[in-house]
Amino acid sequence: MKRRVLSVFTLVGLGLLLAACGLFTKKEPPPGPCSRAVILGDAEHMVQFRDGPGRDILDISYSGRLIRIFADCEYEMNKDRTGVMSVRVYLAIEAERGPVNRDRIASYRYFVTLTDAQREPVSKNVFDLAAQFPGNVTRMVLTDDTVEMKVPIGAGQSGKNFTIFVGFQLSDEQLEFNRRTRLDQQRAR
């Protein structure tokens, strides 16, 4: 009986000693949060009209709206607190087929830009995403999670020193259409 009690006390004491060792080891704080991800206002929506002069609702081939973005970051840090931040961006596009779209296909181009604290671009990539509308479907949500960027991190930096901007890669005409539409909506309020 005494041996059993002594063994239990020895095991408990050894466990407490090992747990106390953890109190004296210096743990590095995590490198920081992920970058803030923002949908760029003028590039949030895109409309592709058919060729020709018409620009009303009956001339739309397809349209899209960025409805959701999310960023996730992982850090690989060196002892000197420099390293690499891997950023993965997930997004969702609400895709809509217009009345003149007969082939049931819509092609979307979007960009992901990472900027530093002064809003200077660090990295910009353009991606393609296609929708194929089955049967009588005219609206669907497309998701993409293939966007991944690796960013060098200096000592004292973290994801909070960067911002991720996402938007459609628009032609000048599409950008002007978005701005005009936004102004018209503001005036109507």
Secondary structure, DSSP 8 states (H G I E B T S, - for coil): -HHHHHHHHHHHHHHHHHHHHHHHS----------EEEE-GGGSEEEEE-SSS--SGGGEEEEEEEEEEEEEEEEEE-TTS-EEEEEEEEEEEEEEE-TT--S-EEEEEEEEEEE-TT--EEEEEEEEEEEE--TT--EEEEEEEEEEEEEEE-TT--GGG-EEEEEE---HHHHHHHHHHHHHHHHH-
